[in-house]
Amino acid sequence: MELRLHRPPTVVNAGAAIHGTGTLQDTFLLPDLWQVHLYAYSGALTVAGVTHPIRPGHVSLVPPGEEVRFRYEGRSEHLYAHLRLPTAGEAQRVPVMQDAARSAEPLAGMLRSAIAALPRHPDRAAAELWAALWRIAQLQQSGLEGRHLAVLRATEFIEARLNEPITVPQVAHYAEISHNQLTRLFRAETGDTVVGYLRQRRLARAEHLLRHTTMPIPAIAAAVGIPDLQAFNKACRRQLGAAPRTVRTGTGT
């Protein structure tokens, strides 16, 4: 299935639904709308003749015009959104059904925010769904740039916590692999160590903030997880080739 995400979606409907109380099967199609479902139950979804098991934490994407058949095992709750997506532009191949695993809870938060915003703030709902769709597109193991799922989870953890103290064991725990496995995979797929990648990302963000904002230098240092100004100054000189004030004025480039 091909997903195009270079522009935000148009959200037509979104909500929380309960099925399986009156009938254990539903069949329908949406002629011109995509369907996104995040499941809290076990059952099955059949699309284009292929049956996909549903488990709690699974997420599905169905393109317009495809008949879907849901089979329930009792009272079944899910979050859903019906939306329009761009029909042109670069496409990403995404499975119909995926196990969201650790991303299920963040995805649920995004969908609930979209549901709450839709009646009065459709643009905010679209922004929440756009972020959720990008996250769904990156769930598969082949992921971005063919990276292993554990490496994707590790970089996700790092990017979300650049302003915090981070240890390699913490990153490995989030990625659900051992410290040694993470070190080996990270080096193989990025050419860098976890610590080296963390340092590079912190200084890349620092450079952006120095060049493009008026944030005080101490605030920037804290924002990238290096609150000690002497250490921040050394890190900038080593990674960016100049002291923070020089980077800010552009005289060092």
Secondary structure, DSSP 8 states (H G I E B T S, - for coil): -EE--SS--EEEEEEEEEESSS-SEEEE--TT-EEEEEESS-EEEEETTEEEEE-TTEEEEE-TT--EEEEESSSEEEEEEEEE--SSS--EE--SEEE-GGGHHHHHHHHHHHHHHTTT-HHHHHHHHHHHHHHHHT-STT-GGG--HHHHHHHHHHHHTTTS---HHHHHHHHTS-HHHHHHHHHHHHSS-HHHHHHHHHHHHHHHHHHH----HHHHHHHTT---HHHHHHHHHHHHSS-HHHHHHTTT-
